[in-house]
Amino acid sequence: MHTDWHVCGLVVQAKPEHVAAVRSAINALPGSEVAVDDTDSGKLAVVIEAAESSTLLEQIERARNISGVLAVSLVYHQQNEQGEEAP
């Protein structure tokens, strides 16, 4: 059985006054973590992991729709297939 593993890195641009709320909302998304943020510039570096690419895309879209988010840029994506083939 094969299982996929996806990880992506995002730069999220938010209104500086909304960085704390955006950080909290992103961290609440399953598989998502704000690695670092800068309230002066409104930028957050985000890592998202998921077992399926569709889930990864859903989480990116959820991040994009958080109030106070101005833009989301995908800067890294990796997919690994793990497991064994069924006999």
BAVOSE-266584 format. One record per residue (C-alpha): residue number from 1; x, y, z. Coordinates in steps of 0.001 Angstrom, whole numbers. Layout:
<tinus>
[tinu NUM,[X,Y,Z]]
...
</tinus>
This chain:
<tinus>
[tinu 1,[0,0,0]]
[tinu 2,[1305,3436,-946]]
[tinu 3,[745,6550,1086]]
[tinu 4,[1657,10018,-46]]
[tinu 5,[3114,12741,2081]]
[tinu 6,[3040,16363,1000]]
[tinu 7,[4662,19396,2577]]
[tinu 8,[4658,22964,1391]]
[tinu 9,[6114,26254,2486]]
[tinu 10,[4139,29466,2141]]
[tinu 11,[4759,33130,2684]]
[tinu 12,[1564,34736,3924]]
[tinu 13,[1266,38510,3699]]
[tinu 14,[-1167,39937,6234]]
[tinu 15,[-2109,43372,7431]]
[tinu 16,[433,44076,10214]]
[tinu 17,[-2299,44726,12769]]
[tinu 18,[-3799,41278,12015]]
[tinu 19,[-632,39147,12269]]
[tinu 20,[-1444,37712,15721]]
[tinu 21,[-4980,36704,14667]]
[tinu 22,[-3755,35269,11347]]
[tinu 23,[-1020,33286,13148]]
[tinu 24,[-3576,31838,15533]]
[tinu 25,[-6005,30949,12724]]
[tinu 26,[-3303,29273,10620]]
[tinu 27,[-1979,27296,13591]]
[tinu 28,[-5547,26035,14143]]
[tinu 29,[-5643,24481,10658]]
[tinu 30,[-4785,20752,10784]]
[tinu 31,[-1211,20107,9665]]
[tinu 32,[-360,23811,9569]]
[tinu 33,[2212,25756,11537]]
[tinu 34,[3501,29306,11457]]
[tinu 35,[7264,28856,11711]]
[tinu 36,[8038,32561,12086]]
[tinu 37,[6290,35887,11660]]
[tinu 38,[7208,39547,11478]]
[tinu 39,[4537,41931,12727]]
[tinu 40,[6295,44983,11264]]
[tinu 41,[6121,43670,7691]]
[tinu 42,[3014,41490,8153]]
[tinu 43,[4792,38417,6754]]
[tinu 44,[4427,34883,8097]]
[tinu 45,[6374,31780,7041]]
[tinu 46,[4025,28801,7098]]
[tinu 47,[4552,25045,6767]]
[tinu 48,[1643,22761,5861]]
[tinu 49,[1737,18960,5791]]
[tinu 50,[-940,16612,4460]]
[tinu 51,[-1355,13034,3294]]
[tinu 52,[-3152,14075,88]]
[tinu 53,[-2565,16900,-2360]]
[tinu 54,[-6260,17836,-2266]]
[tinu 55,[-6052,18341,1508]]
[tinu 56,[-2948,20473,1068]]
[tinu 57,[-4742,22649,-1491]]
[tinu 58,[-7759,22990,823]]
[tinu 59,[-5527,24172,3679]]
[tinu 60,[-3807,26704,1411]]
[tinu 61,[-7202,28024,337]]
[tinu 62,[-8360,28221,3961]]
[tinu 63,[-5247,30233,4827]]
[tinu 64,[-5947,32529,1875]]
[tinu 65,[-9492,33164,3161]]
[tinu 66,[-8501,34144,6718]]
[tinu 67,[-9557,37680,7563]]
[tinu 68,[-6581,40041,7352]]
[tinu 69,[-4646,37935,4812]]
[tinu 70,[-3622,39922,1753]]
[tinu 71,[-1726,37260,-232]]
[tinu 72,[-434,33698,-31]]
[tinu 73,[2621,32630,-2028]]
[tinu 74,[3688,29014,-2455]]
[tinu 75,[7475,28901,-2210]]
[tinu 76,[8110,25176,-1728]]
[tinu 77,[6334,21875,-2317]]
[tinu 78,[7541,18320,-1886]]
[tinu 79,[5725,15046,-2334]]
[tinu 80,[7027,11664,-1187]]
[tinu 81,[5384,8345,-1846]]
[tinu 82,[5926,5985,1045]]
[tinu 83,[5000,2395,1765]]
[tinu 84,[5054,-909,-50]]
[tinu 85,[3283,-2258,-3045]]
[tinu 86,[502,-4722,-2370]]
[tinu 87,[1431,-8267,-3507]]
</tinus>
